[in-house]
Amino acid sequence: MPVAEDLAPLARERRLSLIGDGLGRGAEAHEHRLLRAARPALPVLNWLGQFANPIMRVPKLGWITADPRVARALLNDPEHLTLLSEGGVGHLWAQILGDWVNDLFDGPGHHDLRTRSRELFTERTSRGFVERAWGDRLTVARAVFEAGEELDLADLSRVLVGRMVTALLGTPVDPSRGDDAYREIFATGEELASIALGTTADTVLPPHKVEAARAIVERLTGHVDAAFADAPEDAVIGRCRELGLSLRETKGLATLLMVAGTETAASAMARTAALLADSGEQHRLIAAPEHRDDAVREALRVTSPAPIIGRAVLAALEIAGRTLRAGDRVVVLTWTANNLAGGFRIDRPYLPQYRQLWFGAGRHLCLGGPLAKAELGAIVDLLVGDGRPFEIVSRRYGRRVLIPAYASLVVRKRRDA
Ligand code: HEM
């Protein structure tokens, strides 16, 4: 654990202005409005985060930190912090799925699950998943877009993510319904995630929410019982079986993937498009396409689609000169922390103190990180792969959603290009 002396200089350094340098006023304003529309408390939390350097106690909320090193230290400390007790996401899931998830989410079963699923999303398998799940639909979108037609990128993102879930989990869909079938899959994942809305300060779910969530989980993973024995190895269910996961673990992981990888990914896709256009960085990217992967990394940093990560303190610990006691809650402000480094720049060098804090850190580091990056890379290619800039025709922010996202973002190729 870092001690106060290590962190004090960092704290001084960070009397910051949020997303200060060069993101572009327009881009900055849109990101702030988007966060406010999603959850009015978020901008307040982010503002408070400026003072949570390295860590600060807020009545009713607990400890908040926007310091990347403190955040990483906390997320890397499973001895003192857990996501299972009240205040953590595991606490929510244990109420919905049953106490058995405690082992899978944060107990010895979690280590086993992560070890077995290590190869699930590598750079190579992720590119393959994107190709398989999106290929045809992306080709159609690209043809329409490059011909100068308008494209609602927020809607397309939801459709593409719905296709990804279907491909990964083998969820049955009626192909005759076209995009609508995938919109529905996405909406179901969103519904499940929305059950966590309003739980920033309290993770005890009322019985009606538990019941509703259980029904959704059954709708999403009910098919796994029948599919488990023969599911192909190139999708998640069959891979899980081959990796030695039980049926129950596989259903648990399927639910987790659905919840963790739908709204976050769709949010990042449309927000990346908005950032590229609003900041003007798309022109620099067109001139220097070798920065494509850096642009993806920067978009993930600046959007940080999972803006907060919650934990509960299991046993007292000292960090940054403060004592956190058993039962306290900790909120890592990932969005604020990540944006302290400055605005969206496609050529910003890799920032070692951040690594990929937008995907968390430690044992719960996002399992789908490589997949999210492959998805975003494909979206960047769709937007500027032909070397021509695009513009935003209209936008609407999502209201009262767990993950801040565009409800609609209509883009088209610039006519003067
Ligand atoms: C831009 C997109 C994404 C972002 C920003 C993101 C962010 C995160 C973060 C911050 C965590 C850690 C939560 C914690 O420590 O409590 C996490 C965990 C996780 N993510 Fe992602 N995620 C994204 C996409 C995905 C995708 C596409 C998948 C898979 C399809 C996925 C699967 C998971 C899983 C399974 C976990 C739980 C890991 C564990 O507890 O061991 N995520 N994600």
Boltz pocket constraint, residues with backbone or C-beta under 6 A from the ligand:
constraints:
  - pocket:
      binder: B
      contacts: [[A, 83], [A, 89], [A, 105], [A, 114], [A, 253], [A, 256], [A, 257], [A, 258], [A, 260], [A, 261], [A, 262], [A, 264], [A, 265], [A, 268], [A, 300], [A, 304], [A, 305], [A, 306], [A, 309], [A, 310], [A, 357], [A, 358], [A, 359], [A, 360], [A, 361], [A, 363], [A, 364], [A, 365], [A, 366], [A, 367], [A, 368], [A, 369], [A, 371], [A, 372]]
      max_distance: 6.0
